[in-house]
Amino acid sequence: KSSHVTSALAALTADLDAALLDSTSFHEKNSVPAKTLVPAICRHLDPNNSSGNGNISARAMTAMSTLLATGNVVNDDSFAHAVYNCSISSSTGKNASSAEDAVINAILKLLEQTGSSRQILLVQEQAARAVFYLSDSRIISSVLELSSLETSSIEDETKEMDLTGRFQSTDSVGTGESALNAARVTPVGVYSLDVHRALRNMLDHTTCSTSPSLQRWAAASIRNLIAEDRRRACLAESLADDGYTSFT
């Protein structure tokens, strides 16, 4: 079974690589929506999966980063949106548990793996590549805009989101909690990305002389992450909220 998964992920990556070379017909050839395709990949990203098959995680991470790169080329943000709104447990059919369950967290865990083997460096290179596209200011803005539209469409409840991404109700506690499920009290959307943690990871990987590609993607990601860090810090300052402190 694992060999079939590995082969499928490799084939998907090959198709996406081809789309990067010629993206003119991508939307015609791709009939699978992001909300279906992304969870199908994410379910294999868990660094602590019970099978312990690191090769599957490596293939999944490569497929994910290539999908995000393709989305960037064809100007399709739906793949990045789906990553931000996906969790490991939901993609495997389990109930979402906490912020630890976010796909972004799984990607950061892959970046934090120790070792200098070829496979580990390959996975980390692809994870850094994914963070680069996910932290792009245009993607951040589009996810925030979409989140704002979805929040404003919720009827009979007035809610606001603080800087940690937690939804807070201005109604009574009982009314507010009755309208929110467990997933909504954990950081969601772009706030599932721990900017400080991501920056520390990328700064570490810029010194990885054994993988120039990992160095380049890490350095490129730092620019995006600093911009997001400044956005959150400025927002916190404008709201007189001490819930977020700038990394820099």
N, C-alpha and C positions, 0 to 999 in steps of 0.2 A: 504493500500500500504506500509506504513512504517513497518508494522509487517512482510510483505513478505521480505522486504529488510533486516530487522534485522535477520530473520530466515536464509536467504541466506548467510549473512555474518558469522553467527554462524556456519553454516554447513561447509563453506569454511575453517574457523579457525579449526574446528574439523578435517577436512581432512588433513590440514597442520600439526597439532599436531601429527597426526598419521604418517605422512611422517617424522617428526623429530625422531620418535622412530624407524622407518624402512625406510631409504631413498634409499634403493637399487633399488626400482621400481618407484621412483618419476617421472622420465622423461617419463616412459612408461604410467603412469596414467595421467600425466598432459598434456593435449592436447591444452591448451590455452596459447598462447605466452605472454611474459611479456608486450609487447606494448599494448596488449588488456586487460590483467588482471589488471595491475596496475592502469590505468585510471578508470577502473570500480570500484575499491576500493576508489581511491582518490576523486572521485566525492562526496563521503559522509564524507570526512574529514573536511570540512569547519566548523570552530568553530562558524561562524556567519551565518550558513545556515538559510534560511527563515523559515524552519519548526520548528526550535528550538528544535529538537529532539536530546537531548544529548546522548540518548542510541544508536542511529545510529552512531554517531561520535565515541562513545566508541567501538562499534563492529568493525567499519572500522579501527580504530587505532590498535586494537588487531589483526585483520586480516593482516594488513600491516606489523606490527612488526614480526608476526609469519612467514609471507612470506619471509621477509628479513633474518630471522634466518634459514629458510629452504634453501634459496639460499646459505647461508654461508656453511651449512652442505654439500650440494651437489655440492659445488664449481661452482655455477651458478651466475655470476655477473649481468645478464641481468635484474633482478628485481630491483637491486639498481640503475643501469643505467637508467631504466625507471622512477624511482622515481625522480631522478635528472633532467630528461628531461620533466617531467610532470608538468602541472599547474592545479589549481582548475578549472579555466574557460575553458581550452581546454578539460578537462575531462567531462565537463557538456555541451559542444557544443557551448560555448561562445568564443568571441575573447579574447586572452591574453591581459592583461593590463599593468602590471608592475611587479617588483620584489616581491611586496606584494602578487602576485597571485601564487607564487611558492609553491609547496607542502611542501617543507622544511619550509617555513614561516608558513604554517598552523600547522605543527607539533610543531614548537616553540610556537605558540599561545596557543596550548593546554597545553604546559608545563607552560605557564604563567597564566593559570586560577587560580583564588583565591578560597579558600575553602578547607575544609578538609573532605568532604563527601567521602564515600567509592567509589562512581562512579568516582569522580574527581581524586582521588588518583590512581584508576585503569587506567584511561586514561593516566595520567601523567607517570605512570610506563611503559606503553606500548610505549609512545612517547619517553621516555628516552632510552628504549630498541632499538627503531628504529634508534635513533641518534647514538647509539653505533655502530650498523652495518654500517650505512651510513658514519660514520667518520673513519672507519677502514682504515689504510694506504694502504692496498692492493686495497680496493675499490676506494679510492681516485686516486691512480696511474692508475688503469684501466680506470676510467672515463676520466682522463686527456689524456691518450693515445688515447682513442676512439675519444675524442673531437679534438685532434690534427690531427688525420687521416681524420676526416670529414672536418675540416677547410682547410687542404691542398688539398682536392679534389675539392674545389670550383674554377671554372675556370674563367679566365679573370679578377680576382680581387686579389689584394695582401692585406691581412688583418693581423692584429696582435691583440692579446688580452692583455689588461692591467690587473693589479692585482685585479680590481673590477669585472673582467669578462666581460667588455664591449668590443665589437669588434670595432676596429678603422681601417679605410681604409687609405692607403698611397696614394691613388688616390685623385682626386679632390673631394670636398664635394658632388657635384652633382652626380658624378659617383658612389661614395661609398654609398650614401643614396639610390640610385635607386636599388642597389643590396641587400640591407638589409631590412628586414621587422621589424615591431615594436618589436617583441620578441628579436631580436638580439642586441638591444641597452640597454637591461636590463641584470643584472647579470645572467649568465647561468651556467649550469653544477655544478661543485663543488663550484663555487663561489656564487651560490645562498644560500649556507650555511653561515650564519653570525656567524663566529667562536666566536667573542667576546660575542655576545648575547647568544649563546648556552652555553658558559662557565659560564656566570653569572647565567643562569638558573640551570645548573648542580651543581654549588657551593651552590646555595640556597637549592636544593633538597637533598644534602648530609646531611643536618641537619634535615630532615623530620623523626623524630623518630616514627611517626605513621605508616610509611610504610617502613619496612626494605628492601623490594624488590626494591622500588623506590630509596632508598639510594644506594643500590648496583649498579643498572644500571647507576645512575648518576655518581658515583665514577668511574666506569669502562669507561664511556664516556669521563670523564675529561682527562684521559690518551691519548685517541685518539685525542681529540680536541687540546691538548697542542702540540702534534706532528704536527698537521696540521697548528697550529698557528706558530710554528717554521719554517715550510716549507715555508709558505707565507712570513714570516719576512726575512728569508735568501734569498728568491728570490727577494724581494724588495731591499735588501741591494746589491745584486749582480748586479741589474739593476740600482742602484742609483735612485730608485723610492721611493718617500716619501708618496705614496698612501696607504701604509699599515704599521701600527705600531703594534708591538707584544703586546699581552695581558699581557704577563709576564714581 
